[in-house]
């Protein structure tokens, strides 16, 4: 999820890489340093990455998938294998070609929090989000926010969120910045008087402590409780929560500590590991879905979305 900053890559500015991280504290991942994975939703224009809503026929239901690199690329072999692309395929198969139009609004390394190493607010995909009108917005952010120094990454996570309740969400910076993003999204509906349908997603499990400098307890224990809590507190905007964590093999706390393997490896005896680690991709195979995993992720998103109707 944590890749080199987009503009740094585009402008070919020298990057200091130390112990798997660049100068911005972001892990270097070969799957995400190739800008071609952003096309056709984004293009390089005069040395800068610019993104926009995908072209669609008149009357199409416009869907935006907001996220980090799990959304932007995962560990897929092609644009067609990314989860938003495979969600588009499912929608075409089940509702007719062109009824829905899905735009990938994911940016590698993006954090939800404004003070993160690469805030989503500062990305080209955020600009595309606010420049267009949408019928449906699906948000999956937070995995990059779950980094801390103890896990080998920059310290992004506010520990006040660990024990947040409905009455104390105002003290949790992750929750307040989420509310701020939802307020922005609310204004991007199909018309000035009609907000979009908004769904918040619980990110997938982290299969290995410290992968990409991320804290496994934050992702596997805190998020499954905190994300629905934030969604409930913002029910005036959010239509529902989609449980990607469970859908992609996560186990409720504290059982995940004993049921999950120490890490996903090829031919793991833990079946969900196949969604993160197979012959197509297992590098490092701990949170980014591969081609097969993104197909499953698209199905989880589809089912979670349409079960809310």
N, C-alpha and C positions, 0 to 999 in steps of 0.2 A: 504494500500500500504506500510505502514511503519511498518515493522516487525523487530523482533530481528535479529541481524546479523547472517548470515548463519554459519560462522565458529564458532562463539560463541555457537550456538546451537549444532553443531556437537561435539564440544569438551567438552560440558557440563560445561563450565566455569560459576561460579556463576555470576548472573546478578542482578544489582541493579534496582529495578522497583519503580518508584515514580510517582504518579498521572497519571498512564496509559502509562508512557514512561520508556524505559530502560536507562542504563547509556549512551548509544550513542545518546539519544534524540529521539529514535524511538518508536512509539506507539506499544503497545503490542496487538496483534490481534490473538485470538485462532485459526482462520482459517489458519494462516500462520506460526505457530510455529511447525507444523508437517512436517518434512522433506519428508515424503512419497509422498507429492504432486509433488516433483521434478522428481520422477521416471516415465518412464524409461530413460528420457533424462539425468538424473544425478544419481549418486550413491555415497554412502559413501565408500571411499577407504582409508584404513589405517588412519582413523580418520579425513579425509578431504573430502569435497564434490567435486566430479569431474564430469564434464559434457562433452558430446560429441554429434556430429551429429548423428541423428537416422539412423539406418541401413535401407537401401532401395535396391530395385532391380536395376540392371544395367540400366542406361538410365533414371532413374526417375528424375523428376525436383525437385531439392532440395530447400526447402523453410525454412527460419529461421525467427521466430517471436521474435524480440528483445523487451524487455520491463521490467516493474516492476511487482508488484504483480497482477495488472489487467490482465497481460498476464500469469504470473506464475501460478496463482491459482484462482484469483477473490474470491468469496465466494461460491465455488462450492462444491458439495457433493462427487465428485470423479474425478479422472484424466480424465475420458471420457467426463466430462462436461466442462472442461476448454476450453476457446475459441480456442486455437490452435488445440486441439483435435477435436472440432466440425467443425473447418475449414477443417481439414483433411477429416472428414466425407462428407462434402459438395463437396470437390474435388473428392473424390472417387465416389460419386453418379453421378456427372455430367461429369466426364472425365475418369472414369474407375479406378478400384482398382489398386493402385500402380503407377499410372501415375505421381502423386505428392507425395512427402514425406515431412511432416511438422515437424520441430523440435521446441520445446518450449525453447526459450532462455530468458525467463523472470526470474528475481530475485526479491524477495520481498524486498522492501525498497530502491531499486536502484534509484539513481539520475543520470541525464545526466551529470551534472556538476562535474568536477574532484574534486572540493573542497566541495562537498556535504557530508552529513553524511555517506552515503554508495555509493560511485561512481560506476556506472556500470562498469567502467574500471577495478575495483578491484574484480570483481565477477567471480565465476567459469563459468558462462554462457558466459561472455566476452571471456574467454580463449577458450571455445568451438567455439565461433564465429570466432576467428582468426586462429583456428587450422584446419579449413575445408574450402571447396569451396562450393559456393552457387549460385543457379540460380536466386533466388528472396530473398530479405531481406525486411521485414516489420518492421518499427521502431515506437514504441509508448512509449516515455519517457517524463518526465516533471512534472508529478503529484506530485512526492515527492520534486521536486525543488520548488514547489509553497508554501512552508511552510515559516512562519515568526513568530517572537516572538509575535507580536500582535494577531496572530491566535492561540497561544498556543504551537507552535512548535519551533524548532531551526531555526535560521535565515539563509536560503539558497538563497532566491530570490534576484537577483541584480535589484534594482529599475531602473537602467538605461535602462533596457529592456522594461519598461512600455510604453515608447514613441518612441521606435525604428522605424526607417524608413529604406528603402533600403540603404540610404547613411550613416546611423549611426549604422548598425548592428555590425560593428567592435568594438563598445563600449559596446555591450551587451554580457556578458560572456556566457550566455546560448546559444546564436547564434554562438559564436566562438568555444565553446566546441562541439556543434552539428556539425559544419563544420569539426572539427577534427575527430569525430566519423565517419562521412561520408567518409572522406579520407581513414580511415582504412577499412571500408566496401568496398570501391571501389576496393581494392586490393584482395578481397576474392571471385571474380567471378569464373565461371566454368573453366576458364583457365587464365594463367598469362596475356593474352592479351585481355580478355573479362570480363568486369565488370558485376556484377549482376544487375538485375532490382531492384531499390530501391524505396520504398514508405514510406513517412512520414505520420504519423497519428496524427490528433488533438485529444488529450485525451478526454474522456467523461466528462460531467459536474460534478461539485461538488454540491451535493444537499443540503448541510448544511454548513454554514460558521463555520470554526474552526474544522470540523471533521478531525481527525488525525493531527491537527495543521496546516491545509492547509487554504490558503487564497482563498475564493470563487471568488473574483474579478480577481485574476491572472488566474485561471483556466477557468472561464466563459467569461471573457472579453478580457484578454490579449492573451491567447493561440489561440483562433480562428483567430486572426489577425497575431500573431507573427509566428506561425508554417508555414502557407502558404508563409509568407514573407521569411522565412529561406529557404523553399523548392525552391522558385523562384530564390533566390540568388545562390542556388546550383544546378541549372538546368542541369549543366554538369554531375551531379551524380544522381540526384533524378528524377525519371520518373513521379511521381505524388503525390498528397496529398489526403489522404482518410479522409473524415470528419466524424470521429466517434462522435464528439461532438454533431452535429445535429442528426446523426443517432441514438444516444442513448438518445434522448430526450432533448438535450440542446436547449436553446432559444437564439437568437442573443441579444447582449447587445444593449441598457440597459434594454430591455423588460424582460429579465430573472428575474430581481429583483422584478418584480410584478407578473409575470406569474408562476414562480416556487413556490412550497410550501416552508415553512420555513425548512422543512425536510421531507424525505420520511418515511411513517409509513405504517403499514399493512392496506390494503384496501383503500389506498389513492385515492382521487378523481382525482389526476394527473396520467393518465395512464402509463407514462414511469416509475413511481415509482415501478411498478411491476417487472421491470428488476433488481431492487436493493433490494427490500424488499417484501418478501412473506413468506409463512409458512416455506419454506425450509431454508431461511436465511434473517434475518433483523437485523444484528448486525455489525455495526450500520446502514447499508443499505444506505449509502450516496455516494459512488463512486465505490464500488466493485460489479460487476454484479454477480447475483446468477446463478443457472443452466439455468433458462429461459433467463436471461439477456445475458449470454455467448453464447447461441444459437443465439440470435438476433445479438450480436456483431460479431459473425462469419459470419453471413449473410451480415452485413454492410461491413465488410472487403472484403468478396468475391465480392460483387457488386462494391465496390469502386475500387478494384484491376482490375477486368475484364472490367469495364467501361473505364479504361485507355488504353486498348489495341486497 
